Amino acid sequence: MHTRLVVVSPDVAFPDKIVPSTGTVSDFESSDALIEEADATYVMDRGYPSRKNLMDWQ
């Protein structure tokens, strides 16, 4: 399960979008479904393997 979490304040956070998957689907394969807004900040929880995607998002 790949989850996008919205943090509103130090006390308020909630899952905004969830992409169900199997254990063999990487973050690389599901990231396009989660990263949608240009004015948002996205934080990855581990090393991300696609330099091209990172440059596109930047």
N, CA, C and O atoms as a Tripos MOL2 file, in Angstrom:
@<TRIPOS>MOLECULE
protein
  232   231    58     0     0
PROTEIN
NO_CHARGES

@<TRIPOS>ATOM
      1 N           0.8490   -1.1660    0.0000 N.3       1 MET1
      2 CA          0.0000    0.0000    0.0000 C.3       1 MET1
      3 C           0.8980    1.2340    0.0000 C.2       1 MET1
      4 O           1.7920    1.3590    0.8370 O.2       1 MET1
      5 N           0.6600    2.1250   -0.9250 N.am      2 HIS2
      6 CA          1.4000    3.3780   -1.0230 C.3       2 HIS2
      7 C           0.4390    4.4790   -0.5990 C.2       2 HIS2
      8 O          -0.6820    4.5620   -1.1000 O.2       2 HIS2
      9 N           0.8780    5.3140    0.3190 N.am      3 THR3
     10 CA         -0.0250    6.2880    0.9430 C.3       3 THR3
     11 C           0.5200    7.7060    0.8320 C.2       3 THR3
     12 O           1.7120    7.9480    1.0170 O.2       3 THR3
     13 N          -0.3730    8.6280    0.5290 N.am      4 ARG4
     14 CA         -0.0370   10.0570    0.5660 C.3       4 ARG4
     15 C          -0.6690   10.6120    1.8400 C.2       4 ARG4
     16 O          -1.8740   10.4810    2.0570 O.2       4 ARG4
     17 N           0.1490   11.2270    2.6690 N.am      5 LEU5
     18 CA         -0.2910   11.7540    3.9530 C.3       5 LEU5
     19 C          -0.2950   13.2760    3.8970 C.2       5 LEU5
     20 O           0.6920   13.8820    3.4790 O.2       5 LEU5
     21 N          -1.3810   13.8910    4.3090 N.am      6 VAL6
     22 CA         -1.4840   15.3420    4.3640 C.3       6 VAL6
     23 C          -1.2490   15.7730    5.8080 C.2       6 VAL6
     24 O          -1.9130   15.2880    6.7250 O.2       6 VAL6
     25 N          -0.3020   16.6850    6.0020 N.am      7 VAL7
     26 CA         -0.0270   17.2240    7.3270 C.3       7 VAL7
     27 C          -0.5500   18.6580    7.3400 C.2       7 VAL7
     28 O          -0.0700   19.5200    6.6040 O.2       7 VAL7
     29 N          -1.5360   18.8890    8.1860 N.am      8 VAL8
     30 CA         -2.1810   20.1950    8.2670 C.3       8 VAL8
     31 C          -1.5270   21.0560    9.3410 C.2       8 VAL8
     32 O          -1.3480   22.2610    9.1620 O.2       8 VAL8
     33 N          -1.1770   20.4310   10.4460 N.am      9 SER9
     34 CA         -0.5410   21.1310   11.5620 C.3       9 SER9
     35 C           0.2120   20.0840   12.3780 C.2       9 SER9
     36 O           0.1310   18.8970   12.0640 O.2       9 SER9
     37 N           0.9350   20.4880   13.4070 N.am     10 PRO10
     38 CA          1.6380   19.4940   14.2260 C.3      10 PRO10
     39 C           0.7130   18.4370   14.8410 C.2      10 PRO10
     40 O           1.1590   17.3350   15.1610 O.2      10 PRO10
     41 N          -0.5620   18.7680   15.0060 N.am     11 ASP11
     42 CA         -1.4970   17.8390   15.6370 C.3      11 ASP11
     43 C          -2.4690   17.1680   14.6620 C.2      11 ASP11
     44 O          -3.2210   16.2790   15.0620 O.2      11 ASP11
     45 N          -2.4650   17.5740   13.4070 N.am     12 VAL12
     46 CA         -3.4510   17.0550   12.4550 C.3      12 VAL12
     47 C          -2.7570   16.5220   11.2030 C.2      12 VAL12
     48 O          -2.0780   17.2660   10.4950 O.2      12 VAL12
     49 N          -2.9350   15.2250   10.9380 N.am     13 ALA13
     50 CA         -2.4400   14.5850    9.7260 C.3      13 ALA13
     51 C          -3.4300   13.4830    9.3530 C.2      13 ALA13
     52 O          -4.0230   12.8460   10.2240 O.2      13 ALA13
     53 N          -3.6000   13.2690    8.0530 N.am     14 PHE14
     54 CA         -4.5290   12.2300    7.6150 C.3      14 PHE14
     55 C          -4.1100   11.6840    6.2500 C.2      14 PHE14
     56 O          -3.5130   12.4080    5.4530 O.2      14 PHE14
     57 N          -4.4200   10.4010    5.9720 N.am     15 PRO15
     58 CA         -4.1250    9.8610    4.6500 C.3      15 PRO15
     59 C          -5.0760   10.4780    3.6250 C.2      15 PRO15
     60 O          -6.2930   10.4780    3.8110 O.2      15 PRO15
     61 N          -4.5120   10.9920    2.5630 N.am     16 ASP16
     62 CA         -5.2690   11.6810    1.5280 C.3      16 ASP16
     63 C          -5.5800   10.7590    0.3520 C.2      16 ASP16
     64 O          -6.6540   10.8440   -0.2450 O.2      16 ASP16
     65 N          -4.6320    9.8750    0.0210 N.am     17 LYS17
     66 CA         -4.8150    8.9660   -1.1060 C.3      17 LYS17
     67 C          -4.0300    7.6940   -0.8230 C.2      17 LYS17
     68 O          -2.9170    7.7440   -0.3000 O.2      17 LYS17
     69 N          -4.6140    6.5630   -1.1680 N.am     18 ILE18
     70 CA         -3.9640    5.2720   -0.9800 C.3      18 ILE18
     71 C          -4.0040    4.5150   -2.3050 C.2      18 ILE18
     72 O          -5.0490    4.4340   -2.9520 O.2      18 ILE18
     73 N          -2.8590    3.9620   -2.7010 N.am     19 VAL19
     74 CA         -2.7730    3.1390   -3.9020 C.3      19 VAL19
     75 C          -2.4690    1.7170   -3.4470 C.2      19 VAL19
     76 O          -1.3450    1.4270   -3.0370 O.2      19 VAL19
     77 N          -3.4680    0.8180   -3.5140 N.am     20 PRO20
     78 CA         -3.2130   -0.5650   -3.1190 C.3      20 PRO20
     79 C          -2.2820   -1.2420   -4.1260 C.2      20 PRO20
     80 O          -2.3340   -0.9560   -5.3220 O.2      20 PRO20
     81 N          -1.4490   -2.1250   -3.6380 N.am     21 SER21
     82 CA         -0.5280   -2.8400   -4.5220 C.3      21 SER21
     83 C          -0.0910   -4.1420   -3.8570 C.2      21 SER21
     84 O          -0.4300   -4.4240   -2.7070 O.2      21 SER21
     85 N           0.6610   -4.9140   -4.6080 N.am     22 THR22
     86 CA          1.2560   -6.1180   -4.0340 C.3      22 THR22
     87 C           2.6200   -5.7520   -3.4640 C.2      22 THR22
     88 O           3.0870   -4.6270   -3.6460 O.2      22 THR22
     89 N           3.2480   -6.6720   -2.7910 N.am     23 GLY23
     90 CA          4.5590   -6.4100   -2.2030 C.3      23 GLY23
     91 C           5.6630   -6.2390   -3.2260 C.2      23 GLY23
     92 O           6.7700   -5.8250   -2.8830 O.2      23 GLY23
     93 N           5.3720   -6.5530   -4.4830 N.am     24 THR24
     94 CA          6.4070   -6.4580   -5.5150 C.3      24 THR24
     95 C           6.3610   -5.1410   -6.2850 C.2      24 THR24
     96 O           7.1620   -4.9400   -7.1990 O.2      24 THR24
     97 N           5.4340   -4.2330   -5.9330 N.am     25 VAL25
     98 CA          5.3280   -2.9380   -6.6020 C.3      25 VAL25
     99 C           6.1540   -1.9160   -5.8280 C.2      25 VAL25
    100 O           5.9450   -1.7140   -4.6320 O.2      25 VAL25
    101 N           7.0830   -1.2830   -6.5110 N.am     26 SER26
    102 CA          7.9700   -0.3360   -5.8260 C.3      26 SER26
    103 C           7.3530    1.0530   -5.7600 C.2      26 SER26
    104 O           6.3470    1.3340   -6.4120 O.2      26 SER26
    105 N           7.9720    1.9140   -4.9640 N.am     27 ASP27
    106 CA          7.5550    3.3160   -4.8910 C.3      27 ASP27
    107 C           7.6880    3.9830   -6.2560 C.2      27 ASP27
    108 O           6.8910    4.8500   -6.6140 O.2      27 ASP27
    109 N           8.6960    3.5710   -7.0080 N.am     28 PHE28
    110 CA          8.9240    4.1170   -8.3430 C.3      28 PHE28
    111 C           7.7100    3.8970   -9.2430 C.2      28 PHE28
    112 O           7.3330    4.7870  -10.0050 O.2      28 PHE28
    113 N           7.1030    2.7290   -9.1600 N.am     29 GLU29
    114 CA          5.9740    2.3930  -10.0250 C.3      29 GLU29
    115 C           4.6750    3.0780   -9.6080 C.2      29 GLU29
    116 O           3.7980    3.2790  -10.4480 O.2      29 GLU29
    117 N           4.5320    3.4350   -8.3580 N.am     30 SER30
    118 CA          3.2770    4.0170   -7.8800 C.3      30 SER30
    119 C           3.3440    5.5260   -7.6660 C.2      30 SER30
    120 O           2.3250    6.1510   -7.3710 O.2      30 SER30
    121 N           4.5170    6.1130   -7.8100 N.am     31 SER31
    122 CA          4.6800    7.5310   -7.4700 C.3      31 SER31
    123 C           3.8510    8.4680   -8.3420 C.2      31 SER31
    124 O           3.3710    9.4900   -7.8510 O.2      31 SER31
    125 N           3.6740    8.1500   -9.6040 N.am     32 ASP32
    126 CA          2.8960    9.0360  -10.4750 C.3      32 ASP32
    127 C           1.4430    9.1440  -10.0320 C.2      32 ASP32
    128 O           0.7920   10.1550  -10.2940 O.2      32 ASP32
    129 N           0.9350    8.1300   -9.3730 N.am     33 ALA33
    130 CA         -0.4510    8.1730   -8.8800 C.3      33 ALA33
    131 C          -0.5720    9.0360   -7.6270 C.2      33 ALA33
    132 O          -1.6590    9.5240   -7.3200 O.2      33 ALA33
    133 N           0.5210    9.2310   -6.9020 N.am     34 LEU34
    134 CA          0.4820    9.9820   -5.6510 C.3      34 LEU34
    135 C           0.9400   11.4300   -5.7930 C.2      34 LEU34
    136 O           0.4550   12.3040   -5.0750 O.2      34 LEU34
    137 N           1.8530   11.6870   -6.6970 N.am     35 ILE35
    138 CA          2.4160   13.0290   -6.8400 C.3      35 ILE35
    139 C           1.6470   13.7490   -7.9380 C.2      35 ILE35
    140 O           1.8410   13.4880   -9.1250 O.2      35 ILE35
    141 N           0.7670   14.6650   -7.5200 N.am     36 GLU36
    142 CA         -0.1310   15.3160   -8.4660 C.3      36 GLU36
    143 C          -0.0930   16.8390   -8.4240 C.2      36 GLU36
    144 O          -0.3980   17.4780   -9.4310 O.2      36 GLU36
    145 N           0.2630   17.4280   -7.3200 N.am     37 GLU37
    146 CA          0.1620   18.8780   -7.1610 C.3      37 GLU37
    147 C           1.5360   19.5410   -7.2210 C.2      37 GLU37
    148 O           2.4780   19.0950   -6.5650 O.2      37 GLU37
    149 N           1.6420   20.6000   -8.0050 N.am     38 ALA38
    150 CA          2.9210   21.2890   -8.1580 C.3      38 ALA38
    151 C           3.2870   22.1270   -6.9390 C.2      38 ALA38
    152 O           4.4690   22.3640   -6.6880 O.2      38 ALA38
    153 N           2.2910   22.5800   -6.1750 N.am     39 ASP39
    154 CA          2.5880   23.4670   -5.0420 C.3      39 ASP39
    155 C           2.6380   22.7400   -3.7040 C.2      39 ASP39
    156 O           2.5180   23.3710   -2.6540 O.2      39 ASP39
    157 N           2.8120   21.4340   -3.7280 N.am     40 ALA40
    158 CA          2.8960   20.6400   -2.4990 C.3      40 ALA40
    159 C           4.3360   20.1760   -2.2910 C.2      40 ALA40
    160 O           5.1190   20.1280   -3.2400 O.2      40 ALA40
    161 N           4.6800   19.8370   -1.0590 N.am     41 THR41
    162 CA          5.9830   19.2730   -0.7430 C.3      41 THR41
    163 C           5.8080   17.7850   -0.4980 C.2      41 THR41
    164 O           4.9770   17.3790    0.3150 O.2      41 THR41
    165 N           6.5820   16.9760   -1.1930 N.am     42 TYR42
    166 CA          6.5150   15.5240   -1.0490 C.3      42 TYR42
    167 C           7.8020   15.0380   -0.4010 C.2      42 TYR42
    168 O           8.8940   15.4660   -0.7740 O.2      42 TYR42
    169 N           7.6720   14.1510    0.5610 N.am     43 VAL43
    170 CA          8.8210   13.5980    1.2640 C.3      43 VAL43
    171 C           8.8340   12.0970    1.0310 C.2      43 VAL43
    172 O           7.8480   11.4140    1.3070 O.2      43 VAL43
    173 N           9.9510   11.5810    0.5230 N.am     44 MET44
    174 CA         10.0980   10.1400    0.2890 C.3      44 MET44
    175 C          10.7200    9.5140    1.5350 C.2      44 MET44
    176 O          11.5850   10.1140    2.1730 O.2      44 MET44
    177 N          10.2780    8.3190    1.8710 N.am     45 ASP45
    178 CA         10.7530    7.6950    3.1050 C.3      45 ASP45
    179 C          12.0010    6.8460    2.9320 C.2      45 ASP45
    180 O          12.5040    6.3040    3.9160 O.2      45 ASP45
    181 N          12.5160    6.7110    1.7230 N.am     46 ARG46
    182 CA         13.7500    5.9610    1.5080 C.3      46 ARG46
    183 C          14.3530    6.3930    0.1790 C.2      46 ARG46
    184 O          13.7610    7.2040   -0.5330 O.2      46 ARG46
    185 N          15.5190    5.8650   -0.1600 N.am     47 GLY47
    186 CA         16.1710    6.2360   -1.4140 C.3      47 GLY47
    187 C          15.2660    5.9830   -2.6040 C.2      47 GLY47
    188 O          14.6670    4.9120   -2.7110 O.2      47 GLY47
    189 N          15.1600    6.9380   -3.4830 N.am     48 TYR48
    190 CA         14.2630    6.8320   -4.6330 C.3      48 TYR48
    191 C          15.0880    6.5520   -5.8770 C.2      48 TYR48
    192 O          16.0240    7.2980   -6.1620 O.2      48 TYR48
    193 N          14.7720    5.4920   -6.6350 N.am     49 PRO49
    194 CA         15.6640    5.0370   -7.7060 C.3      49 PRO49
    195 C          15.5810    5.7880   -9.0300 C.2      49 PRO49
    196 O          16.4200    5.5440   -9.8970 O.2      49 PRO49
    197 N          14.6250    6.6820   -9.2380 N.am     50 SER50
    198 CA         14.4790    7.3060  -10.5510 C.3      50 SER50
    199 C          14.9220    8.7630  -10.5390 C.2      50 SER50
    200 O          14.1790    9.6440  -10.1070 O.2      50 SER50
    201 N          16.1130    9.0040  -11.0070 N.am     51 ARG51
    202 CA         16.6240   10.3800  -11.0850 C.3      51 ARG51
    203 C          15.7710   11.1880  -12.0650 C.2      51 ARG51
    204 O          15.5250   12.3720  -11.8320 O.2      51 ARG51
    205 N          15.3180   10.5690  -13.1550 N.am     52 LYS52
    206 CA         14.4850   11.2690  -14.1350 C.3      52 LYS52
    207 C          13.1970   11.7900  -13.4900 C.2      52 LYS52
    208 O          12.8370   12.9490  -13.6930 O.2      52 LYS52
    209 N          12.5080   10.9650  -12.7290 N.am     53 ASN53
    210 CA         11.2900   11.4140  -12.0480 C.3      53 ASN53
    211 C          11.5930   12.5600  -11.0930 C.2      53 ASN53
    212 O          10.8560   13.5450  -11.0540 O.2      53 ASN53
    213 N          12.6590   12.4440  -10.3300 N.am     54 LEU54
    214 CA         13.0170   13.5070   -9.3860 C.3      54 LEU54
    215 C          13.2620   14.8120  -10.1150 C.2      54 LEU54
    216 O          12.8400   15.8690   -9.6450 O.2      54 LEU54
    217 N          13.9350   14.7620  -11.2540 N.am     55 MET55
    218 CA         14.2080   15.9770  -12.0180 C.3      55 MET55
    219 C          12.9140   16.5360  -12.6260 C.2      55 MET55
    220 O          12.7400   17.7540  -12.6810 O.2      55 MET55
    221 N          12.0180   15.6750  -13.0780 N.am     56 ASP56
    222 CA         10.7260   16.1210  -13.6210 C.3      56 ASP56
    223 C           9.9060   16.8250  -12.5500 C.2      56 ASP56
    224 O           9.2900   17.8550  -12.8270 O.2      56 ASP56
    225 N           9.8840   16.2900  -11.3340 N.am     57 TRP57
    226 CA          9.0970   16.8760  -10.2530 C.3      57 TRP57
    227 C           9.6930   18.2110   -9.8140 C.2      57 TRP57
    228 O           8.9720   19.1370   -9.4390 O.2      57 TRP57
    229 N          11.0150   18.2920   -9.8660 N.am     58 GLN58
    230 CA         11.6810   19.5050   -9.4320 C.3      58 GLN58
    231 C          11.3300   20.6430  -10.3530 C.2      58 GLN58
    232 O          11.7970   21.7640  -10.1550 O.2      58 GLN58
@<TRIPOS>BOND
     1     1     2 1
     2     2     3 1
     3     3     4 2
     4     3     5 am
     5     5     6 1
     6     6     7 1
     7     7     8 2
     8     7     9 am
     9     9    10 1
    10    10    11 1
    11    11    12 2
    12    11    13 am
    13    13    14 1
    14    14    15 1
    15    15    16 2
    16    15    17 am
    17    17    18 1
    18    18    19 1
    19    19    20 2
    20    19    21 am
    21    21    22 1
    22    22    23 1
    23    23    24 2
    24    23    25 am
    25    25    26 1
    26    26    27 1
    27    27    28 2
    28    27    29 am
    29    29    30 1
    30    30    31 1
    31    31    32 2
    32    31    33 am
    33    33    34 1
    34    34    35 1
    35    35    36 2
    36    35    37 am
    37    37    38 1
    38    38    39 1
    39    39    40 2
    40    39    41 am
    41    41    42 1
    42    42    43 1
    43    43    44 2
    44    43    45 am
    45    45    46 1
    46    46    47 1
    47    47    48 2
    48    47    49 am
    49    49    50 1
    50    50    51 1
    51    51    52 2
    52    51    53 am
    53    53    54 1
    54    54    55 1
    55    55    56 2
    56    55    57 am
    57    57    58 1
    58    58    59 1
    59    59    60 2
    60    59    61 am
    61    61    62 1
    62    62    63 1
    63    63    64 2
    64    63    65 am
    65    65    66 1
    66    66    67 1
    67    67    68 2
    68    67    69 am
    69    69    70 1
    70    70    71 1
    71    71    72 2
    72    71    73 am
    73    73    74 1
    74    74    75 1
    75    75    76 2
    76    75    77 am
    77    77    78 1
    78    78    79 1
    79    79    80 2
    80    79    81 am
    81    81    82 1
    82    82    83 1
    83    83    84 2
    84    83    85 am
    85    85    86 1
    86    86    87 1
    87    87    88 2
    88    87    89 am
    89    89    90 1
    90    90    91 1
    91    91    92 2
    92    91    93 am
    93    93    94 1
    94    94    95 1
    95    95    96 2
    96    95    97 am
    97    97    98 1
    98    98    99 1
    99    99   100 2
   100    99   101 am
   101   101   102 1
   102   102   103 1
   103   103   104 2
   104   103   105 am
   105   105   106 1
   106   106   107 1
   107   107   108 2
   108   107   109 am
   109   109   110 1
   110   110   111 1
   111   111   112 2
   112   111   113 am
   113   113   114 1
   114   114   115 1
   115   115   116 2
   116   115   117 am
   117   117   118 1
   118   118   119 1
   119   119   120 2
   120   119   121 am
   121   121   122 1
   122   122   123 1
   123   123   124 2
   124   123   125 am
   125   125   126 1
   126   126   127 1
   127   127   128 2
   128   127   129 am
   129   129   130 1
   130   130   131 1
   131   131   132 2
   132   131   133 am
   133   133   134 1
   134   134   135 1
   135   135   136 2
   136   135   137 am
   137   137   138 1
   138   138   139 1
   139   139   140 2
   140   139   141 am
   141   141   142 1
   142   142   143 1
   143   143   144 2
   144   143   145 am
   145   145   146 1
   146   146   147 1
   147   147   148 2
   148   147   149 am
   149   149   150 1
   150   150   151 1
   151   151   152 2
   152   151   153 am
   153   153   154 1
   154   154   155 1
   155   155   156 2
   156   155   157 am
   157   157   158 1
   158   158   159 1
   159   159   160 2
   160   159   161 am
   161   161   162 1
   162   162   163 1
   163   163   164 2
   164   163   165 am
   165   165   166 1
   166   166   167 1
   167   167   168 2
   168   167   169 am
   169   169   170 1
   170   170   171 1
   171   171   172 2
   172   171   173 am
   173   173   174 1
   174   174   175 1
   175   175   176 2
   176   175   177 am
   177   177   178 1
   178   178   179 1
   179   179   180 2
   180   179   181 am
   181   181   182 1
   182   182   183 1
   183   183   184 2
   184   183   185 am
   185   185   186 1
   186   186   187 1
   187   187   188 2
   188   187   189 am
   189   189   190 1
   190   190   191 1
   191   191   192 2
   192   191   193 am
   193   193   194 1
   194   194   195 1
   195   195   196 2
   196   195   197 am
   197   197   198 1
   198   198   199 1
   199   199   200 2
   200   199   201 am
   201   201   202 1
   202   202   203 1
   203   203   204 2
   204   203   205 am
   205   205   206 1
   206   206   207 1
   207   207   208 2
   208   207   209 am
   209   209   210 1
   210   210   211 1
   211   211   212 2
   212   211   213 am
   213   213   214 1
   214   214   215 1
   215   215   216 2
   216   215   217 am
   217   217   218 1
   218   218   219 1
   219   219   220 2
   220   219   221 am
   221   221   222 1
   222   222   223 1
   223   223   224 2
   224   223   225 am
   225   225   226 1
   226   226   227 1
   227   227   228 2
   228   227   229 am
   229   229   230 1
   230   230   231 1
   231   231   232 2
@<TRIPOS>SUBSTRUCTURE
     1 MET1         2 RESIDUE 1 A MET
     2 HIS2         6 RESIDUE 1 A HIS
     3 THR3        10 RESIDUE 1 A THR
     4 ARG4        14 RESIDUE 1 A ARG
     5 LEU5        18 RESIDUE 1 A LEU
     6 VAL6        22 RESIDUE 1 A VAL
     7 VAL7        26 RESIDUE 1 A VAL
     8 VAL8        30 RESIDUE 1 A VAL
     9 SER9        34 RESIDUE 1 A SER
    10 PRO10       38 RESIDUE 1 A PRO
    11 ASP11       42 RESIDUE 1 A ASP
    12 VAL12       46 RESIDUE 1 A VAL
    13 ALA13       50 RESIDUE 1 A ALA
    14 PHE14       54 RESIDUE 1 A PHE
    15 PRO15       58 RESIDUE 1 A PRO
    16 ASP16       62 RESIDUE 1 A ASP
    17 LYS17       66 RESIDUE 1 A LYS
    18 ILE18       70 RESIDUE 1 A ILE
    19 VAL19       74 RESIDUE 1 A VAL
    20 PRO20       78 RESIDUE 1 A PRO
    21 SER21       82 RESIDUE 1 A SER
    22 THR22       86 RESIDUE 1 A THR
    23 GLY23       90 RESIDUE 1 A GLY
    24 THR24       94 RESIDUE 1 A THR
    25 VAL25       98 RESIDUE 1 A VAL
    26 SER26      102 RESIDUE 1 A SER
    27 ASP27      106 RESIDUE 1 A ASP
    28 PHE28      110 RESIDUE 1 A PHE
    29 GLU29      114 RESIDUE 1 A GLU
    30 SER30      118 RESIDUE 1 A SER
    31 SER31      122 RESIDUE 1 A SER
    32 ASP32      126 RESIDUE 1 A ASP
    33 ALA33      130 RESIDUE 1 A ALA
    34 LEU34      134 RESIDUE 1 A LEU
    35 ILE35      138 RESIDUE 1 A ILE
    36 GLU36      142 RESIDUE 1 A GLU
    37 GLU37      146 RESIDUE 1 A GLU
    38 ALA38      150 RESIDUE 1 A ALA
    39 ASP39      154 RESIDUE 1 A ASP
    40 ALA40      158 RESIDUE 1 A ALA
    41 THR41      162 RESIDUE 1 A THR
    42 TYR42      166 RESIDUE 1 A TYR
    43 VAL43      170 RESIDUE 1 A VAL
    44 MET44      174 RESIDUE 1 A MET
    45 ASP45      178 RESIDUE 1 A ASP
    46 ARG46      182 RESIDUE 1 A ARG
    47 GLY47      186 RESIDUE 1 A GLY
    48 TYR48      190 RESIDUE 1 A TYR
    49 PRO49      194 RESIDUE 1 A PRO
    50 SER50      198 RESIDUE 1 A SER
    51 ARG51      202 RESIDUE 1 A ARG
    52 LYS52      206 RESIDUE 1 A LYS
    53 ASN53      210 RESIDUE 1 A ASN
    54 LEU54      214 RESIDUE 1 A LEU
    55 MET55      218 RESIDUE 1 A MET
    56 ASP56      222 RESIDUE 1 A ASP
    57 TRP57      226 RESIDUE 1 A TRP
    58 GLN58      230 RESIDUE 1 A GLN
